[in-house]
Amino acid sequence: MDNDLNPNRHIYNTKYSDSHLSLNKEGMLSYDKEMINMRLEILQRYSFGRTVLDLCCGTGSYLLHYLEKYPLAVGVDFSRNMLTILKKKLGGEVPTNLLLLECDAQQIGLQSESMDFVFSFTSLYYVPRVGEALAEINRVLKPGGVAAFELGNLWSLNTYVCEIENRKRGVAKSFHVPYRAILKMIQAANLTILEHRVFQILPMWGRGVLWLRPLIDWRWKWLMGIKVAGRMIDEWISGLWPLRLLAFRHLFVCQKTA
């Protein structure tokens, strides 16, 4: 994709390192650990023993975690820098069950119906025209295959925070989509929703402007990360109707429609 359409390739190639994407950051809060464990649990349920694609794999934080469980795994990312770091983490030698591809999420260099499971965590909201990426996920999935991915809701406080952080600090530019449009895109991609979980009614990160600071303070994570009946308070609140229309992070597990 042309960098004019997606400036994030340059940003990821020049400003991001493995430390930004690590699953084991020092001092990580229980909220963030719970989000990571939730994603890993999804991988445990759907990916073991299957051909797997990590779309927008970055430095391979999730891809490498269970690599030995996959007969074939593919990592796709548009950032050469991210893939170079991933290879260094492997000691410079890519295992025989792993294929790494430098290509765009909207033009995946794989044959149609070649993957059993596709996942993309914390990534697709940095992709413009994300509906095309969902269509590509459907294309590479085998009939009955499963995909797990996260999308960002446009009508959320997090959208405002992301715009400020991109403009002032040069972090990756976000391309969020209204909640109802997200559901329509999934349907248009012939994907059937099996699970839908919602998070981040509050951003809980960033600097922002003065009036927003009480709502973006990271210390909210102490409260929102408390678990009640197996789920964090954040998920209980964010998933309520109509608050889900304003919550940022929407995680879906979908199956390819036969």
C-alpha positions as CSV (number, residue, x, y, z in Angstrom):
1,M,0.0,0.0,0.0
2,D,1.2,3.5,-0.8
3,N,2.6,5.2,2.3
4,D,0.4,8.3,1.5
5,L,-2.6,6.1,2.2
6,N,-1.1,4.5,5.3
7,P,1.7,6.4,7.0
8,N,2.1,3.7,9.6
9,R,4.6,1.7,7.5
10,H,7.2,4.5,8.0
11,I,6.2,4.9,11.6
12,Y,6.7,1.2,12.4
13,N,9.9,1.0,10.4
14,T,11.5,3.9,12.2
15,K,9.9,4.4,15.7
16,Y,8.8,1.0,17.0
17,S,10.9,-1.7,18.7
18,D,10.2,-5.0,20.3
19,S,9.9,-3.3,23.7
20,H,6.8,-1.6,22.5
21,L,5.1,-4.9,21.6
22,S,6.4,-7.2,24.3
23,L,4.0,-9.4,26.4
24,N,6.3,-9.3,29.4
25,K,6.9,-5.6,30.1
26,E,8.3,-4.8,33.5
27,G,5.7,-3.4,35.9
28,M,2.7,-4.4,33.7
29,L,-0.6,-4.0,35.4
30,S,-3.0,-6.8,36.1
31,Y,-5.5,-5.3,33.5
32,D,-2.9,-5.6,30.7
33,K,-1.9,-9.1,31.8
34,E,-5.6,-10.1,31.7
35,M,-6.0,-8.8,28.2
36,I,-2.9,-10.8,27.1
37,N,-4.1,-13.9,28.8
38,M,-7.5,-13.6,27.2
39,R,-5.9,-13.5,23.7
40,L,-3.6,-16.4,24.6
41,E,-6.6,-18.4,25.7
42,I,-8.3,-17.8,22.3
43,L,-5.1,-19.2,20.7
44,Q,-5.2,-22.2,22.9
45,R,-8.8,-23.0,21.9
46,Y,-8.7,-22.4,18.2
47,S,-5.1,-22.6,16.9
48,F,-3.3,-25.7,18.2
49,G,-2.6,-28.3,15.5
50,R,-3.8,-26.0,12.7
51,T,-2.3,-23.9,9.9
52,V,-2.2,-20.4,11.4
53,L,-1.8,-16.9,10.1
54,D,-0.9,-14.0,12.3
55,L,-1.9,-10.9,10.4
56,C,0.1,-7.8,11.3
57,C,2.4,-10.0,13.4
58,G,4.8,-7.2,14.3
59,T,7.7,-8.7,16.2
60,G,5.9,-12.0,16.8
61,S,4.8,-11.6,20.4
62,Y,1.7,-13.8,20.0
63,L,2.9,-15.7,17.0
64,L,6.0,-17.2,18.7
65,H,4.3,-17.9,22.0
66,Y,2.8,-21.2,20.8
67,L,4.8,-21.7,17.6
68,E,5.7,-25.3,18.4
69,K,2.0,-26.1,18.4
70,Y,1.5,-25.3,14.7
71,P,2.3,-27.6,11.8
72,L,2.5,-24.4,9.7
73,A,2.4,-20.8,10.9
74,V,2.6,-17.6,8.7
75,G,3.5,-14.2,9.9
76,V,2.4,-11.2,7.8
77,D,3.5,-7.6,8.4
78,F,4.1,-4.6,6.2
79,S,7.0,-3.4,8.3
80,R,10.4,-4.8,7.3
81,N,11.7,-3.5,10.6
82,M,9.2,-5.5,12.6
83,L,10.0,-8.7,10.6
84,T,13.8,-8.1,11.0
85,I,13.4,-7.9,14.8
86,L,11.3,-11.1,14.8
87,K,14.0,-12.9,12.9
88,K,16.6,-11.7,15.4
89,K,14.4,-13.1,18.2
90,L,14.7,-16.5,16.4
91,G,18.4,-16.2,16.3
92,G,18.4,-15.3,12.7
93,E,17.1,-18.8,11.6
94,V,13.4,-19.2,10.7
95,P,12.0,-22.6,11.8
96,T,10.8,-24.9,9.1
97,N,7.1,-24.5,10.3
98,L,7.2,-20.7,10.0
99,L,6.8,-18.5,6.9
100,L,7.3,-14.7,7.2
101,L,5.8,-12.4,4.5
102,E,6.3,-8.7,4.1
103,C,3.0,-7.6,2.6
104,D,-0.1,-5.6,3.3
105,A,-3.1,-6.8,5.3
106,Q,-5.3,-5.9,2.3
107,Q,-3.2,-8.0,-0.1
108,I,-2.1,-11.1,1.7
109,G,0.4,-13.1,-0.3
110,L,-1.2,-16.5,0.4
111,Q,-3.4,-18.9,-1.7
112,S,-7.1,-18.8,-1.1
113,E,-8.5,-21.3,1.4
114,S,-5.1,-22.1,2.8
115,M,-5.4,-21.3,6.5
116,D,-7.4,-22.9,9.3
117,F,-7.1,-20.0,11.7
118,V,-6.3,-16.3,11.3
119,F,-5.7,-13.9,14.2
120,S,-4.8,-10.2,14.4
121,F,-4.6,-8.7,17.9
122,T,-4.2,-4.9,18.6
123,S,-3.5,-4.2,14.9
124,L,-6.4,-3.9,12.5
125,Y,-7.4,-0.5,13.8
126,Y,-4.1,0.8,12.2
127,V,-5.3,-0.4,8.8
128,P,-7.2,2.0,6.5
129,R,-10.1,0.4,4.5
130,V,-10.1,-2.4,7.1
131,G,-13.1,-4.0,5.3
132,E,-10.7,-5.0,2.6
133,A,-8.5,-6.7,5.2
134,L,-11.5,-8.6,6.5
135,A,-12.3,-9.7,3.0
136,E,-8.7,-11.0,2.7
137,I,-9.1,-12.9,6.0
138,N,-12.2,-14.6,4.5
139,R,-10.3,-15.4,1.3
140,V,-7.4,-17.2,2.9
141,L,-9.5,-19.1,5.4
142,K,-10.5,-22.6,4.6
143,P,-14.3,-23.3,4.7
144,G,-15.3,-23.5,8.4
145,G,-12.0,-21.7,9.4
146,V,-12.0,-19.3,12.3
147,A,-10.6,-15.8,12.7
148,A,-10.0,-13.8,15.9
149,F,-9.4,-10.0,15.6
150,E,-9.8,-6.7,17.3
151,L,-11.4,-3.6,15.7
152,G,-11.5,0.0,17.0
153,N,-14.7,1.9,17.4
154,L,-14.7,5.5,15.9
155,W,-17.2,6.9,18.4
156,S,-15.0,6.4,21.5
157,L,-12.8,8.6,23.6
158,N,-9.9,6.5,22.5
159,T,-10.2,7.9,19.0
160,Y,-9.6,11.4,20.3
161,V,-6.7,10.3,22.4
162,C,-5.1,8.4,19.4
163,E,-5.4,11.5,17.2
164,I,-3.6,13.6,19.8
165,E,-0.9,11.0,20.4
166,N,-0.3,10.7,16.6
167,R,-0.1,14.4,16.1
168,K,2.0,15.3,19.1
169,R,4.1,12.2,19.7
170,G,4.2,10.5,16.3
171,V,2.6,7.2,17.4
172,A,0.9,5.1,14.8
173,K,-2.2,6.7,13.1
174,S,-5.5,4.9,13.8
175,F,-8.3,4.2,11.4
176,H,-11.3,3.5,13.6
177,V,-14.8,2.5,12.3
178,P,-18.2,3.2,13.8
179,Y,-19.7,0.3,15.8
180,R,-22.6,-0.4,13.4
181,A,-20.2,-0.2,10.4
182,I,-18.0,-2.8,12.0
183,L,-20.8,-5.3,12.2
184,K,-21.8,-4.6,8.6
185,M,-18.2,-5.1,7.4
186,I,-18.0,-8.4,9.2
187,Q,-21.2,-9.5,7.6
188,A,-20.0,-8.3,4.1
189,A,-16.9,-10.4,4.6
190,N,-19.1,-13.5,5.0
191,L,-17.9,-14.1,8.6
192,T,-20.3,-15.3,11.3
193,I,-19.7,-14.0,14.7
194,L,-19.1,-16.7,17.3
195,E,-17.9,-14.4,20.2
196,H,-18.0,-10.7,20.7
197,R,-16.3,-9.0,23.7
198,V,-16.0,-5.3,24.3
199,F,-13.5,-3.2,26.3
200,Q,-12.2,0.3,27.0
201,I,-15.1,2.5,27.7
202,L,-12.3,4.7,29.0
203,P,-9.0,5.1,27.1
204,M,-6.8,4.6,30.2
205,W,-3.7,5.8,28.4
206,G,-2.2,8.9,26.7
207,R,-1.7,12.5,27.7
208,G,-4.5,14.4,25.9
209,V,-5.8,17.9,26.9
210,L,-6.4,19.1,30.4
211,W,-10.2,18.4,30.4
212,L,-9.7,14.8,29.3
213,R,-7.0,13.8,31.8
214,P,-9.3,12.5,34.5
215,L,-10.7,10.0,32.0
216,I,-7.4,8.8,30.5
217,D,-5.5,8.3,33.7
218,W,-3.8,4.9,33.6
219,R,-4.8,4.3,37.2
220,W,-8.3,3.6,36.1
221,K,-6.8,0.2,35.2
222,W,-6.6,-0.7,38.9
223,L,-10.4,-0.5,39.1
224,M,-11.3,-1.7,35.6
225,G,-9.0,-4.7,35.9
226,I,-10.8,-6.2,38.9
227,K,-12.5,-9.4,38.0
228,V,-16.1,-10.2,38.8
229,A,-17.6,-13.5,37.9
230,G,-14.7,-14.3,35.6
231,R,-14.6,-11.0,33.7
232,M,-13.0,-7.6,34.3
233,I,-15.2,-4.7,35.4
234,D,-14.2,-2.9,32.2
235,E,-15.7,-5.7,30.1
236,W,-18.9,-5.8,32.1
237,I,-19.4,-2.0,31.8
238,S,-18.2,-1.6,28.2
239,G,-20.4,-4.5,27.0
240,L,-23.6,-2.9,28.3
241,W,-26.1,-1.5,25.9
242,P,-25.8,1.3,24.8
243,L,-22.3,1.8,26.3
244,R,-20.9,-0.6,23.7
245,L,-21.6,2.0,21.1
246,L,-19.0,4.2,22.8
247,A,-16.4,1.6,23.9
248,F,-13.3,1.3,21.9
249,R,-12.0,-2.2,21.7
250,H,-14.2,-4.9,20.1
251,L,-12.8,-8.4,20.0
252,F,-14.5,-10.9,17.6
253,V,-14.1,-14.6,17.0
254,C,-15.7,-15.4,13.7
255,Q,-16.2,-18.4,11.4
256,K,-16.0,-18.3,7.7
257,T,-19.5,-18.8,6.3
258,A,-19.7,-21.9,4.2
